[in-house]
Amino acid sequence: MKMMSFLCTSLLLGASLAQGQSTPTPPAAPTAPSTTPSASGSVASGTSDADKAKNKAKREKQFSRLDKNSDAFVDREEFKNAKFAQKKPQRAEKRFARVDKNNDDKLSKEEWLAAPARGKKKV
């Protein structure tokens, strides 16, 4: 990659000198995704606000589907009856315990939304 950048810069320099320019301005280097912490404390991963809103809406819909009795909580039994939990019950049990921060054997919507999405870890 550096070699290609060097060659491009050399070609630009040679072309501009042939046209009579004194010193050309090199092309701007591509920027890397931000690695500064966001307001929530996690590192920005390059996702837009629209993507975050879409993800939040998706997670809220998941929570509503899990909450079969509409009491605003997903209890352990409701969680166990979910399709993904039927496939891998031990993993589901661990996930439930990890997401249930206050250990009351039920998940609030806040706990569900604060937990990383399945397969993703907070940085």
N, C-alpha and C positions, 0 to 999 in steps of 0.2 A: 504494500500500500504506500509506504514512504517512497519507494522507487518510482511508482507511477506519479505521485505528487511532484517529485523532483523533476521528472521528465516533462510533465505538463507546465511546470513553472519555467523550465528551461526553454521550452517552445514559445511560451508567451513572451519571455524576456527577449528572445531572438527576434520574434516577429515585431515587437514594439520598437526595438532598436533599429530594425530595418526601416520602419516607418518614420523614424526621426524623433521618437519620444525619448526623453532623458531616462527616466526609470519608471517602469510600469508598477502598478499596484497589484500585488499578488492577490489571487482569489481568496475569499474568506474561507477559513477552515470550518467544516461542519461542526455543529454544536452537539454535545452529548446530552442525554436526558438529565434533568435536574436530580441532584443527590442531596438537596437541602431538605431538612425536616419540614413537614407541613404543619398546619395548626394542630392537627390531631396527634402529632408526634411521630407519625410514620414517614418514611422517605417517599417523596413523590416518585411515582413509577411511570410518568408520562401519560397517564390517562386523563382525558378531558373531564370537565365538569358534567358534560352531557352523558358521558360513559358512566360516571359515578352515580348520577341520578337514575340512569337506566338500571344499573346494577342494584341500587337500593330498592327500586320498585319491584324488581324481580325477587329479591330476598323477602320483601314484605308479602308478596304473593305466595311464596313458598311457605312462609309462616302461617298465613291464613289457611292454606291447604292442610297443613299439619294440625292446626287447631280445630279438631273435628267438633268439639262441643261449644265453640265460640265463646270461651270464657276469658279470652285475651292471654292465655297461657298454654303452652304445650307441655303436658305432663309426660312422664316417662313412658306410660302405656301408649299414648298417642304417638310418641316418637318411635317406639318399637314397632308399631303397626305401619309405619311408612314403608313404601316399596324398597327404598335403598337400605333400610334397616333390616328388612326381611332377607336381603341378599347377603349382608355381612353384619350379623348381629353383634359380634364382639367389637367391631370397629365403631358401630353405631353407639354402643354403650360407652365406649371411651370418649366419643365425640360429645355425647350428652353430658357426661361428667365434666369435660373441658369447658363447654359452653355455659353450664350452670354455675356461674360465678359465686352466687350466694348460697349454694347447696340446699335449696329448698325443694328439690325434686320436681321442679317445673321451670320451664324457660319462658321468660318474658320476651316481648318483642325487642326491647332494648338489648337484652343479652344476645338474642339471635342476630341482630344487626351489627353488634359490636364484634362478634366472632368473625374470623376470616372465612371467606367462602370455601366451600369444599375443595380440597386440593390446593389451596393457596395458603401461604403462611405470611404473617405480618413480618415486615423487615424491621 
